[in-house]
Amino acid sequence: MVTLEKKRAPAGGQSGFTLLEVVVAVVILGMAYVAVLQNFSFSLKNILRVEESQRQTLDASLAFEEMLRPADEEAGERKDPPTGPVFLEGHQYNLVVVTSKDGQFATLKLVRPVTAPSSSTPNPLAAHHE
């Protein structure tokens, strides 16, 4: 015959977690807490590094745009026109490649050629008026 035994409650009639179970749970939660804090710290460092990189890029972009901005002649400002290699040469204008000082940015700028017209080059319109 099979007999079923009833489980007895611990002495004093109390049931619950043992001290060992509580210590293990606290250690596991503590390790998870440390992992989360390290992740936040790492993320914060990355955010600060990205913000600094964006600030430097914005500063360089603003300096490059300032270099391309035409001079304000009314305020007495004199700027040398940006120069660089000629990308495309035309009769009245040239497309010049303009790069920033650090080489991070580049664009094309429409400029008039600086060379003075030579008298040896025949004017095609002058032949029709004679």
KAHUBEL-V814996 format. One record per run of one state. SS is the DSSP state (helix for helix, strand for strand, loop for the rest). FROM is the first residue (numbers start at 0). TO is the last residue. If there is no record, write none. Layout:
BEGIN
ss | from | to
SS | FROM | TO
SS | FROM | TO
END
This chain:
BEGIN
ss | from | to
loop | 0 | 9
helix | 10 | 12
loop | 13 | 17
helix | 18 | 67
loop | 68 | 84
strand | 85 | 88
loop | 89 | 91
strand | 92 | 98
loop | 99 | 104
strand | 105 | 111
loop | 112 | 124
helix | 125 | 128
loop | 129 | 129
END
